[in-house]
Amino acid sequence: MTAPEPTQRTVPCPTCRRPAVFAPSNRWRPFCGQRCREIDFGAWAAEDYRVAADAPPDDDPRQPAPRGD
């Protein structure tokens, strides 16, 4: 009697939501392929993914003083 084959874990691709194998055999994981990985990388490079933050106050001591030319 042989042990049953373990099923490969799949996760939804972050770009296209198709199932992607989450195993070392998938060199693009967690993406389904190179295209989806590059789409995601392009979004990062274009700064499409941002964390909202409040603007610093005008009197922030870390900001250089305006020059009066």
DRENKE-902942 format. One record per atom (N, C-alpha, C, O): residue number from 0; x negated, y, z negated. Coordinates in Angstrom, 2 decimals. Atoms other than C-alpha are relative to their C-alpha. Example, Ala and Ser with C-alpha at 12.3 -4.5 7.8 and 13.67 -1.06 7.14 Angstrom:
<midrens>
{n:0&px:-0.89&py:-1.19&pz:0.00}
{n:0&px:-12.30&py:-4.50&pz:-7.80}
{n:0&px:-0.90&py:1.20&pz:0.00}
{n:0&px:-1.94&py:1.18&pz:-0.66}
{n:1&px:0.82&py:-1.19&pz:0.06}
{n:1&px:-13.67&py:-1.06&pz:-7.14}
{n:1&px:0.77&py:1.09&pz:-0.73}
{n:1&px:0.26&py:2.20&pz:-0.90}
</midrens>
This chain:
<midrens>
{n:0&px:-0.85&py:-1.18&pz:0.00}
{n:0&px:0.00&py:0.00&pz:0.00}
{n:0&px:-0.90&py:1.24&pz:0.00}
{n:0&px:-1.82&py:1.34&pz:-0.81}
{n:1&px:0.79&py:-1.23&pz:-0.08}
{n:1&px:-1.43&py:3.40&pz:0.97}
{n:1&px:0.78&py:1.15&pz:-0.63}
{n:1&px:2.01&py:1.15&pz:-0.68}
{n:2&px:-0.63&py:-1.17&pz:0.62}
{n:2&px:-0.77&py:6.67&pz:-0.74}
{n:2&px:0.64&py:0.85&pz:1.10}
{n:2&px:0.09&py:0.96&pz:2.19}
{n:3&px:-0.63&py:-0.84&pz:-1.02}
{n:3&px:1.65&py:8.96&pz:1.10}
{n:3&px:-0.86&py:1.23&pz:0.28}
{n:3&px:-1.55&py:1.73&pz:-0.60}
{n:4&px:0.72&py:-1.22&pz:-0.40}
{n:4&px:0.13&py:11.88&pz:3.01}
{n:4&px:0.56&py:1.19&pz:-0.76}
{n:4&px:1.78&py:1.39&pz:-0.77}
{n:5&px:-0.53&py:-1.20&pz:0.67}
{n:5&px:0.37&py:15.08&pz:0.96}
{n:5&px:0.47&py:0.99&pz:1.06}
{n:5&px:-0.19&py:1.19&pz:2.08}
{n:6&px:-0.49&py:-0.99&pz:-0.95}
{n:6&px:2.45&py:17.67&pz:2.72}
{n:6&px:-0.79&py:1.28&pz:-0.15}
{n:6&px:-1.18&py:1.67&pz:-1.26}
{n:7&px:0.75&py:-1.24&pz:0.05}
{n:7&px:0.66&py:20.83&pz:3.63}
{n:7&px:0.92&py:1.12&pz:-0.45}
{n:7&px:2.07&py:1.22&pz:-0.03}
{n:8&px:-0.76&py:-1.14&pz:0.51}
{n:8&px:1.80&py:23.92&pz:1.82}
{n:8&px:0.11&py:1.05&pz:1.10}
{n:8&px:-0.89&py:1.37&pz:1.74}
{n:9&px:-0.18&py:-1.08&pz:-0.97}
{n:9&px:3.27&py:26.56&pz:4.10}
{n:9&px:0.54&py:1.22&pz:-0.73}
{n:9&px:1.28&py:1.12&pz:-1.70}
{n:10&px:-0.47&py:-1.29&pz:0.53}
{n:10&px:3.89&py:30.21&pz:3.35}
{n:10&px:0.46&py:0.84&pz:1.18}
{n:10&px:-0.01&py:0.61&pz:2.30}
{n:11&px:-0.39&py:-0.86&pz:-1.12}
{n:11&px:5.62&py:32.85&pz:5.45}
{n:11&px:-1.15&py:0.95&pz:0.37}
{n:11&px:-1.78&py:1.56&pz:-0.50}
{n:12&px:1.03&py:-0.92&pz:-0.49}
{n:12&px:3.18&py:34.82&pz:7.59}
{n:12&px:0.39&py:1.42&pz:-0.41}
{n:12&px:1.53&py:1.82&pz:-0.18}
{n:13&px:-0.35&py:-1.36&pz:0.43}
{n:13&px:3.00&py:38.37&pz:6.17}
{n:13&px:0.42&py:0.92&pz:1.15}
{n:13&px:1.10&py:1.92&pz:0.92}
{n:14&px:-0.32&py:-0.87&pz:-1.13}
{n:14&px:3.35&py:39.84&pz:9.68}
{n:14&px:1.29&py:-0.41&pz:0.70}
{n:14&px:2.19&py:0.40&pz:0.87}
{n:15&px:-1.14&py:0.43&pz:-0.81}
{n:15&px:5.87&py:37.71&pz:11.60}
{n:15&px:0.99&py:-0.87&pz:-0.75}
{n:15&px:2.06&py:-1.18&pz:-0.23}
{n:16&px:-0.85&py:0.81&pz:0.89}
{n:16&px:7.38&py:35.64&pz:8.75}
{n:16&px:0.17&py:-1.45&pz:0.46}
{n:16&px:0.96&py:-2.17&pz:-0.14}
{n:17&px:-0.03&py:1.41&pz:-0.39}
{n:17&px:6.86&py:32.33&pz:10.64}
{n:17&px:-0.79&py:-0.81&pz:-1.02}
{n:17&px:-1.67&py:-0.26&pz:-1.68}
{n:18&px:0.76&py:0.82&pz:0.95}
{n:18&px:5.59&py:29.40&pz:8.53}
{n:18&px:-1.47&py:-0.09&pz:0.42}
{n:18&px:-1.78&py:-0.29&pz:1.59}
{n:19&px:1.43&py:0.10&pz:-0.23}
{n:19&px:1.81&py:29.37&pz:8.21}
{n:19&px:-0.58&py:-0.98&pz:-1.02}
{n:19&px:-0.25&py:-0.93&pz:-2.20}
{n:20&px:0.62&py:0.99&pz:0.89}
{n:20&px:-0.24&py:26.51&pz:6.78}
{n:20&px:-0.98&py:0.72&pz:-0.91}
{n:20&px:-1.86&py:1.45&pz:-0.43}
{n:21&px:0.90&py:-0.62&pz:0.97}
{n:21&px:-1.97&py:27.66&pz:3.60}
{n:21&px:-0.98&py:-1.05&pz:-0.47}
{n:21&px:-0.84&py:-1.64&pz:-1.55}
{n:22&px:1.01&py:1.01&pz:0.28}
{n:22&px:-4.97&py:25.36&pz:3.68}
{n:22&px:-1.30&py:0.42&pz:0.68}
{n:22&px:-1.27&py:1.23&pz:1.61}
{n:23&px:1.27&py:-0.34&pz:-0.64}
{n:23&px:-8.67&py:25.58&pz:4.57}
{n:23&px:-0.04&py:-0.29&pz:1.50}
{n:23&px:-0.85&py:0.29&pz:2.22}
{n:24&px:-0.03&py:0.29&pz:-1.43}
{n:24&px:-7.81&py:24.12&pz:7.97}
{n:24&px:0.54&py:1.17&pz:0.82}
{n:24&px:0.30&py:1.24&pz:2.03}
{n:25&px:-0.51&py:-1.18&pz:-0.69}
{n:25&px:-6.04&py:27.40&pz:8.86}
{n:25&px:-0.96&py:1.15&pz:-0.26}
{n:25&px:-0.94&py:1.77&pz:-1.32}
{n:26&px:1.01&py:-1.04&pz:0.20}
{n:26&px:-8.86&py:29.87&pz:9.37}
{n:26&px:0.58&py:1.40&pz:-0.09}
{n:26&px:-0.13&py:2.33&pz:-0.47}
{n:27&px:-0.63&py:-1.33&pz:0.03}
{n:27&px:-6.39&py:32.78&pz:9.59}
{n:27&px:0.89&py:0.17&pz:-1.23}
{n:27&px:1.57&py:1.20&pz:-1.34}
{n:28&px:-0.95&py:-0.06&pz:1.12}
{n:28&px:-4.53&py:32.07&pz:6.33}
{n:28&px:-0.12&py:1.30&pz:-0.77}
{n:28&px:-1.25&py:1.78&pz:-0.91}
{n:29&px:-1.37&py:0.47&pz:0.07}
{n:29&px:-2.26&py:33.48&pz:5.00}
{n:29&px:0.80&py:0.28&pz:1.28}
{n:29&px:2.01&py:0.06&pz:1.31}
{n:30&px:-0.68&py:-0.30&pz:-1.26}
{n:30&px:-1.44&py:34.53&pz:8.58}
{n:30&px:0.13&py:-1.25&pz:0.85}
{n:30&px:-0.58&py:-2.23&pz:0.63}
{n:31&px:-0.20&py:1.17&pz:-0.85}
{n:31&px:-0.20&py:32.15&pz:11.26}
{n:31&px:-1.06&py:-0.07&pz:1.10}
{n:31&px:-1.29&py:-1.14&pz:1.66}
{n:32&px:1.01&py:0.00&pz:-1.06}
{n:32&px:-2.90&py:33.20&pz:13.73}
{n:32&px:-0.78&py:1.30&pz:0.04}
{n:32&px:-0.56&py:2.21&pz:-0.76}
{n:33&px:0.88&py:-1.17&pz:-0.12}
{n:33&px:-5.48&py:35.72&pz:14.83}
{n:33&px:0.79&py:1.27&pz:0.32}
{n:33&px:0.48&py:2.34&pz:-0.21}
{n:34&px:-0.76&py:-1.18&pz:-0.40}
{n:34&px:-2.92&py:38.07&pz:16.41}
{n:34&px:0.66&py:0.67&pz:-1.21}
{n:34&px:0.56&py:1.88&pz:-1.38}
{n:35&px:-0.66&py:-0.57&pz:1.18}
{n:35&px:-0.94&py:38.52&pz:13.19}
{n:35&px:-1.02&py:0.58&pz:-0.97}
{n:35&px:-0.77&py:1.60&pz:-1.60}
{n:36&px:1.05&py:-0.51&pz:0.88}
{n:36&px:-4.16&py:38.96&pz:11.21}
{n:36&px:-0.50&py:1.36&pz:0.50}
{n:36&px:-0.70&py:2.28&pz:-0.30}
{n:37&px:0.49&py:-1.26&pz:-0.55}
{n:37&px:-5.34&py:41.70&pz:13.56}
{n:37&px:1.05&py:1.11&pz:-0.06}
{n:37&px:0.70&py:2.28&pz:-0.22}
{n:38&px:-1.06&py:-1.00&pz:0.16}
{n:38&px:-1.96&py:43.46&pz:13.47}
{n:38&px:-0.03&py:0.56&pz:-1.41}
{n:38&px:0.06&py:1.77&pz:-1.60}
{n:39&px:0.07&py:-0.43&pz:1.39}
{n:39&px:-2.21&py:43.58&pz:9.67}
{n:39&px:-1.24&py:0.85&pz:-0.25}
{n:39&px:-1.17&py:1.87&pz:-0.93}
{n:40&px:1.24&py:-0.77&pz:0.17}
{n:40&px:-5.82&py:44.78&pz:9.80}
{n:40&px:0.14&py:1.40&pz:0.63}
{n:40&px:-0.32&py:2.38&pz:0.05}
{n:41&px:-0.22&py:-1.30&pz:-0.64}
{n:41&px:-4.82&py:47.55&pz:12.23}
{n:41&px:0.88&py:0.90&pz:-0.84}
{n:41&px:0.67&py:2.12&pz:-0.89}
{n:42&px:-0.86&py:-0.80&pz:0.88}
{n:42&px:-2.09&py:48.67&pz:9.84}
{n:42&px:-0.79&py:0.57&pz:-1.17}
{n:42&px:-0.59&py:1.72&pz:-1.57}
{n:43&px:0.86&py:-0.52&pz:1.07}
{n:43&px:-4.66&py:48.95&pz:7.05}
{n:43&px:-0.91&py:1.11&pz:0.52}
{n:43&px:-1.07&py:2.14&pz:-0.14}
{n:44&px:0.92&py:-1.00&pz:-0.57}
{n:44&px:-7.07&py:50.85&pz:9.32}
{n:44&px:0.72&py:1.30&pz:0.31}
{n:44&px:0.13&py:2.37&pz:0.21}
{n:45&px:-0.79&py:-1.20&pz:-0.31}
{n:45&px:-4.29&py:53.26&pz:10.32}
{n:45&px:0.61&py:0.62&pz:-1.26}
{n:45&px:1.35&py:1.60&pz:-1.17}
{n:46&px:-0.51&py:-0.46&pz:1.29}
{n:46&px:-3.49&py:53.77&pz:6.62}
{n:46&px:1.52&py:-0.06&pz:-0.08}
{n:46&px:2.15&py:0.80&pz:-0.69}
{n:47&px:-1.44&py:0.20&pz:0.11}
{n:47&px:0.07&py:52.48&pz:7.06}
{n:47&px:0.40&py:-0.50&pz:-1.38}
{n:47&px:1.54&py:-0.30&pz:-1.81}
{n:48&px:-0.25&py:0.48&pz:1.35}
{n:48&px:-0.20&py:50.85&pz:3.63}
{n:48&px:-0.60&py:1.02&pz:-0.96}
{n:48&px:-1.82&py:1.19&pz:-1.01}
{n:49&px:0.47&py:-1.02&pz:0.95}
{n:49&px:-0.42&py:53.56&pz:0.97}
{n:49&px:0.73&py:-0.15&pz:-1.31}
{n:49&px:1.86&py:-0.65&pz:-1.37}
{n:50&px:-0.61&py:-0.03&pz:1.32}
{n:50&px:0.28&py:53.89&pz:-2.70}
{n:50&px:0.39&py:1.45&pz:-0.27}
{n:50&px:-0.43&py:2.36&pz:-0.19}
{n:51&px:-0.48&py:-1.36&pz:0.27}
{n:51&px:2.41&py:56.90&pz:-3.56}
{n:51&px:-0.65&py:0.53&pz:-1.28}
{n:51&px:-0.79&py:-0.20&pz:-2.27}
{n:52&px:0.61&py:-0.63&pz:1.18}
{n:52&px:0.76&py:59.30&pz:-5.99}
{n:52&px:0.40&py:1.48&pz:-0.02}
{n:52&px:0.68&py:2.09&pz:1.01}
{n:53&px:-0.28&py:-1.43&pz:0.14}
{n:53&px:1.45&py:62.75&pz:-7.35}
{n:53&px:-1.23&py:0.79&pz:0.43}
{n:53&px:-2.36&py:0.35&pz:0.25}
{n:54&px:1.11&py:-0.88&pz:-0.39}
{n:54&px:-0.64&py:65.59&pz:-5.96}
{n:54&px:-0.66&py:0.55&pz:-1.26}
{n:54&px:0.03&py:0.84&pz:-2.24}
{n:55&px:0.66&py:-0.55&pz:1.18}
{n:55&px:-3.28&py:66.83&pz:-8.40}
{n:55&px:0.39&py:1.47&pz:-0.19}
{n:55&px:0.69&py:2.16&pz:0.79}
{n:56&px:-0.34&py:-1.42&pz:0.23}
{n:56&px:-2.56&py:70.21&pz:-10.05}
{n:56&px:-1.05&py:0.91&pz:0.66}
{n:56&px:-2.18&py:0.50&pz:0.90}
{n:57&px:0.89&py:-0.95&pz:-0.67}
{n:57&px:-4.09&py:73.30&pz:-8.44}
{n:57&px:-1.23&py:0.35&pz:-0.84}
{n:57&px:-2.28&py:0.68&pz:-0.28}
{n:58&px:1.12&py:-0.36&pz:0.85}
{n:58&px:-6.33&py:73.93&pz:-11.44}
{n:58&px:-0.83&py:-1.22&pz:-0.41}
{n:58&px:-1.42&py:-1.23&pz:-1.49}
{n:59&px:0.77&py:1.20&pz:0.28}
{n:59&px:-7.98&py:70.51&pz:-11.28}
{n:59&px:-1.49&py:0.36&pz:-0.04}
{n:59&px:-2.03&py:0.84&pz:0.95}
{n:60&px:1.41&py:-0.38&pz:0.11}
{n:60&px:-11.56&py:71.02&pz:-12.56}
{n:60&px:-0.91&py:-0.80&pz:0.92}
{n:60&px:-2.06&py:-0.42&pz:1.15}
{n:61&px:0.83&py:0.81&pz:-0.91}
{n:61&px:-12.82&py:68.32&pz:-10.20}
{n:61&px:-0.02&py:0.58&pz:1.41}
{n:61&px:-0.86&py:0.19&pz:2.22}
{n:62&px:-0.05&py:-0.63&pz:-1.33}
{n:62&px:-11.91&py:70.44&pz:-7.17}
{n:62&px:-0.91&py:1.20&pz:0.01}
{n:62&px:-0.95&py:1.95&pz:-0.96}
{n:63&px:0.86&py:-1.19&pz:-0.07}
{n:63&px:-14.43&py:73.04&pz:-6.00}
{n:63&px:0.82&py:1.28&pz:0.07}
{n:63&px:1.92&py:1.30&pz:0.63}
{n:64&px:-0.69&py:-1.30&pz:-0.01}
{n:64&px:-13.45&py:76.67&pz:-6.50}
{n:64&px:-0.01&py:0.56&pz:1.42}
{n:64&px:-1.00&py:0.42&pz:2.13}
{n:65&px:-0.03&py:-0.56&pz:-1.34}
{n:65&px:-12.32&py:78.43&pz:-3.33}
{n:65&px:-1.02&py:1.15&pz:0.13}
{n:65&px:-1.23&py:1.94&pz:-0.79}
{n:66&px:1.00&py:-1.06&pz:-0.24}
{n:66&px:-14.95&py:80.67&pz:-1.81}
{n:66&px:0.71&py:1.25&pz:0.52}
{n:66&px:1.62&py:1.15&pz:1.34}
{n:67&px:-0.61&py:-1.28&pz:-0.42}
{n:67&px:-14.03&py:84.33&pz:-1.34}
{n:67&px:-0.85&py:0.68&pz:1.07}
{n:67&px:-1.50&py:1.69&pz:0.80}
{n:68&px:0.82&py:-0.60&pz:-1.08}
{n:68&px:-15.70&py:85.06&pz:2.01}
{n:68&px:0.63&py:1.23&pz:0.54}
{n:68&px:0.08&py:1.86&pz:1.45}
</midrens>
